[in-house]
Amino acid sequence: MKRTLVSGIKPSGRLHIGNYFGAVKSWLELQDSYNCIFGIYDLHALTQGPKPADLKKAVFEAALDYLAAGIDMDKSILMLQSLVPEHAELAWILDTITPISWLERVPTFKDKSKQFADNLNMGLLNYPALMAADILLYKAVIVPVGEDQLPHIELAREIARAFNNKYGETFPEPMHKVNHAGARIMSLTYPERKMEKSLGEKNYIALSDSPEIIAKKLASAPTDSGKNASASKSPGVANLFELLDIFSKDAVIGGFEKAYRDKVISYADLKQQLATDIAAYFESFRAKRIQLAKKPDAVWKILREGSARAKKIAEKNLREVKEKVGLL
């Protein structure tokens, strides 16, 4: 029997290339090997206080991205977290065995505490426990994630271990899978930081960006004078070469590497070449997404049906948990 894989992304904007190479690409490659459950985690998005209309739009945009990227409904389940209330119920049960100190040490809580200082809500602290519930509810054995999510997976393992020790063997301890090729693509304007949507649209390249927008975003990416070649590239230049390694042909990469070493590199030429290659890579994605966007009812139907399939699994597993803790 196939083992279960769980992964997903919070709906906070369109998928960008960091999301794709950090997680989504590996999802597509694993659909034939695992029972895959991919989630749009809208309960997590509430921690940022979105407007209701914006949240619904973000969910729809996320569904378009997933489907256009290649999530196959004949092989996988695509579900919406809020349509499976068992996520929240299991999270509460896990809360009762999770020390607060475990939650406080998660690096992302410290980061979010600074980023959302004017809305430091309980959800930000409890975010990792809900994420653990997202994983353990389906007894997942593998979770493809970006490198920044590794502390969350380790916490899920600790929570699973704590529950099993107290109530008997119930949850497998999930293992992470990091797609190292492009797993840490950096921001276009702040190349010392990982590419993320919270930094603003000019910091990332969305999979659905047009060729013109891609070229415009890359044009403003920081570089250097081109006359300071060294073994250690500046953060902005290193990020551009990282993108070349992912999207461009070996001959193109080699040509720019030589030009860099010879201190004759034209970053304008590099950025234009990179824009062309990135646009070509996601050309079919953009075309498919445009067609899906014309059929919103069909997209929402896919989400409802996928959530119903996920709920059947969730109900069975939560029933076992509730019996063990004495709730039934």
N, C-alpha and C positions, 0 to 999 in steps of 0.2 A: 504494500500500500504506500502511496505517496505521503510524504510528511507535509506539514503545513508551514507555509511562509506568510508572514504578515508584514505589511509596510504601508506607508501613506504619507501625506503631506497636509499641513494645515492650510486652509484656503485663505490666503492673505495676498493674493495677486497671481499673475500668470507665472507658469513655470519658467525658470531661466536655465541657462546652460549649466550652471553649478548644480541645480536640482537634477538635471538630466544625467550628467555624468557621475554625480555623487550617489544617485539611487535609481532613478527611473530606468536607465539603460540596463542595469543588472536585473531589474524586474522582468523586462521583456525577455531576457536570455534565460530566465529561470521558470517561465510559465509552463514549459513542458516537463519539468523535473519535480515540481511541487504543486500541492494544492494551494494556490495563491489567493490571498484575500487582501485587496488594496483598499485603503480607506481615505475618504475626504473627512478630516477631523475638524468638524465645525464647532464642536464644544470647546476645543482648545482655542479656537479663534476668539471666543467670547472674552478671554482674558485681556484682550487689547481694546475692548469696548467699541466694536464696530457699529455703525448704523445698520439697522435691520435690512434696509434695501441693499446696502453695500455688501453685507454678508451673503445675502442670497445671490447677488451677482458674482461674488467671488467663488461660491460653490459651483455655479454654472460654468464659470471660466475654468475652474479646476477640472471639472468633468470633461469639458472640451479638450483640454490639454492631455488628460489621461488617454482618452479614446483616440485622439489624433496621433499620439505617440505610439500606439500599438497594443494597448491592453485589450486582450481578446476575451470577450464574454463567454465563448465556448470553452475556454480553458481556465478562466479566473473569475473571481467575484469582485465587483467594484461596488462599494457600499458607502453610505453617508452615515457618519457616526451618530448623529442625533436621531436617526430612524431606528437605531438599535439601542433602546434604553438600558439594556443589560450592561453596556459599557460603564455607565454612571453608577449602576447598582453594585457592580463588582468593585469599582474604584472605592466606594465607601467601605466595603468589607475589607479591602486591602489596607485602607487608611488605618483601620483599627489595630493592625499589626506592624505598621510602618512607623518607626521612631522619627520624630520631627528632625532630629539631627541628620538623618539620612537625606532628607529633602533639602535641608539648608546647605549641604555641602556640594550639591549639584552645581557645576559652574554656570549653567545657563540661568539659574535663579539669580545669581549674583549679577550677571550681565543685564537681565531683564529688570532687576530692581533699580538699576541706574537708568535704563532706557525708559521705563514707565514709572518713574518716581512719583508722578502725580496721580497714578492709578495703581498703587501697589496693593493688589487685591489677593485674597486667599487662593484664587485660582492659579496665580503665578507660582506660589509655593507648592501647591498640590499638583501642578502640571505633570511632574514625573510619575506620580502615583496613578493618575488617569492614563498616562501613556503605558504604564505597566499593565493596567487593566486591558487596554486596547490589544496588547500582545497576548497576555495570558488567557484572556477570554476564549481564544481559539486554540489554545495549547500549541502555539507556534514554536517551532524548533529553530527557525532561522529568521533573522530580521535584517534585510539590506538597508543600510543607513549611511549617511555621510559621517566623516570622522568626528564632527562636533556632537554627534548624538551617542557616541560610545558610552559616556557616563550614564545616560538614560537606560541603555541596555544592561549595563552592569547592575544598576539599581533594580531593574526588573528581575534579574537573576537572584539578587539578594532577597527580594520580596517573595519570589517563588519558593526559595529555599526556606524562608521563615514560615511560610504557610504550610509547606510540606512537613516541616519538623513539628509543627503544632497540631496539624489536623490529619496527617497521613499523606502519602504520595498522591499528588493531584496534578501539579503543573510540571512540565519539562522546563529545564533552565534554558531559555532561548540563547542562541549564539548569534553574534553579529556577523554581517558580511559587508565589508567596505570595498567599494569599487575604487581602487587606488588611481586608476587613469582619470585624472581630472577631478579627484575627490575633493581637492581644495583649490578650486578656481577662485581667484581673488577679485575684489571689487575693481571696477574700471577706474574709479576716481580716488579710492583709498586702498591702494594695492597691498597695504600691510594688513588689511582686514579681509575676511572671507566674503565672497559675493553673497549678498543677501538682500531681500526685497525691502527690509526695513530702512535701508540706507537711501532709498529713492530710486526712481526708474533709470536715472542716468548712470547708476552704479552697476547695472546688470543688463545682460542681453537676454531678452525673453525669446523662447522658442518661436513665438508667433510674430516677432518683430520683422518688419519689411526690410529688404536689402538697404533701402535708403536710411532707415532708422539705425540699422546696425552700423553702417558706415559713419553716421553722425556721432554715435556714441563712442566708437573706437577713435575717432578723430581727436576727441578731447582727452583721451587717456594719457597720463603723464609718462614721459620718457626721460632722456637726458640729451646732452649735446651731440651724442654720437661719436665723440672723440675720447671717451673714457673707458674703452674696452678693458675688462678685467675678468678674472675667473668668476667673480661674484657680481652678477648683474644687479642693477638697482631694482627695487621691488616692481616698479611699473614696467620696466623692460623685461624683467624675468616673467611677469604675468603674460605679456604679449607673446613671448617665446613659448610659454606653456600652452597657450592657445594654438600657436602654430603647430606644436607637436600633436595636438589633438585633431586639428581640422585640415592641415595642409599636407601635400605630398612631400616625400623625403627630399626630392631635388630642390623644392622650394625652401624647405627648412635649412638644408645645407647651404644654399646660396645666401640666405640672410645671416646664418651663423658666420660664414666666411666674411661677409661684408662688415659684420660687427667686429670680428677680430682685427680686420684690416682698417677699422675706424673710418669706413666710408659708407656706413649704412644710412639709408634714407628711411626714417620711421614712417614718413608719409606713404611711401611705397609699401612698406610692411603692413601698415594698417589697411590700406586699400586691398591688398592681396588677402589679408585675413578676413575682411568684410565680405569679399567675394566668396571665399571658401566656406565661411559660416552660413551665409545665405543659401549656398548650393546644398549644404548638408541637410538643412531643414526645409528644403523646397517642398517636398512631398508632404511633410507635416503641415505646413501652412495651407496647402491646397485642401487637405482632408479636413482641417479645422474649419475652414471657411464653409465647406459643405455641411458639416455637422451643425454649425451655428445657425444655419437656415432651418433646422428641424428641432427647435427647443423642446417640443412635446416628446419627441423620441428620446432625447437625451435625459429628460427627467424620468421617463419611463424606465430607462436602463438603470438609473440610480435607485428607483423604487424597487424594481425587481431584484437587483443585486442586494439591496439591504434586506429584503425579505429572505433571500437565501442565507445571508449571513446570520440573520436573527434565529433561524432554525438551529444553527450550530451553537449560537450563543445561549439560547434557552436551555439546551441540553447540558451544556457545560456549567452554566450558572446553577441549575438545579442540583447538580452534584456538589457544588461548593456550598450551597445553602443547607443541604442535608448534613454536610460534614461540620458546619459551624453551629447547627442546631436551629436554623430558621424555618425548616419544614418539619 
